[in-house]
Amino acid sequence: MAGRIRALVEAHEDCFLRTCMPGHITASCWIVSADHEKSLLTHHRKLGRWLQLGGHADGETDAATVALTEAREESGMTEFTVFGDGMTLDVDVHDIPARKDEPAHEHHDVRFLLVAGPDQDIVVSEESHDVRWFGWDEIERTVHEESTVRMARRAREWLEI
């Protein structure tokens, strides 16, 4: 996956813009609660699945900044710590199906681990049907995307849970 993302960046100056085809850079985050007991997922409105929070770079070339911005926009929370000094938790390239006037394309996703500050209220954005906390044992029963489950496993390893 890392090689595919590197190739996209090297071949396309506009790779951080959603107009770049056949795909573009996105960033997302695995968010854990302050006590590391739960993970925050969104039920994505367009895709109809439980996923990590994230989105398009829209020209921003710092993927960690993109992930943090998306976490704030999609959760309504404002306080996060980027775990691991901004090291990449995971990378993934996945297909996005065609919709309306948007052709099928790829998201080249760079992923980070965020720890939410305590006692923050969640606000569901218009991009989601729902946003909620899941216990670690619920994730594999609820999430059916291998790359999302892989992030959960890596997050647990990083957090030594």
Secondary structure, 3 states (H helix, E strand, C coil): CHHHHHHHHHHCCCCCCCCCCCEEEEEEEEEECCCCCEEEEEEECCCCCEECEEEECCCCCCHHHHHHHHHHHHHCCCCEEEHHHHCCCEEEEEEECCECCECCEEEEEEEEEEEECCCCCCCCCCCEEEEEEEEHHHHHHHCCCHHHHHHHHHHHHHHCC
